[in-house]
Amino acid sequence: MGSTSPLYLQIQQHLLEKINGGDWPAHHQIPPEEQLARDFGVSRMTANKAIRDLVQQGYLIRQPGLGTFVTDRKAESSLVEVHNIAEEVRSRGHGYSNEVLCSEAIEADDEVALRLGVRLGTRVFHTLIVHCENGVPIQLENRYVNPRWVPDYLDTDFTRHTPNEVLVAACPISDIEHVVEAVLVDETTARHLDTDTTRPCLSMIRRTWSGDHLISYARLIHPGERYKLRSSVHRNGS
């Protein structure tokens, strides 16, 4: 028995299976409306609606005079601003979720003390969280916070509020520092990100200040095949 769903949805399902299954990678040109209409025995208007809806959802992009292509749907973050990752994911029309691996107070080791600007052995707050988009891991956030400036940090339910939300509410960010590099990760990190140790990842070290106070140091690891970083600079003409 055939599907009872509307014909345009059947076409959409076919297209999404090709995209999500990897048969049609980013920048692949999909069949034209006329061919889809013939293949599914529908009007060109019905095929057009199926494509138009997927364009609006961000899966496809039309290039006038050339055709319709699969978009590069990697998650994306800005290099010059700090955004709440949950809001970023939802702004793309996707579902956000996370897994809190740890939330604890620890003594700063050499690296943390140096990055956070505190003495060796100082008590600091530490969280380790996997952020997911539509259930797929896109970031492992390993964050250290100076409790002097955000004393209630560990009281947060991080399944409901991201560290970014907590820090911005407590100490509005005035300055940020980003250091980005490509890395290969260890087995534990690869497992958290649902990738493997042979695939390159993006590592971003982020430090944030509120006025003169260094608030937080975080190492953010993203699977390279699922994430990209963007920077835009606007210069005024002389």
Buried (B, 14 or more C-beta within 10 A) or exposed (E): EEEEEEBBBBBBEBBBEBBEEEEBEEEEEBBBBEEBBEEBEBEEEBBBBBBBBBBEBEBBBEEEEEEBBBBEBBBEBEBEEBEBBBEBBEEBEBEBBBBEBEBEEEEBEEEBBEBBBBEEEBEBBBBBBBBBBEEEBBBBBBBBBBBEBBEEBBEBEBEEEBBBBBBBEBBEBEEBEBEBEEBBBEEEBBEBBBBEEEBEBBBBBBBBBBEEBBBBBBBBBBBBEBBEBEEEEEEEEE
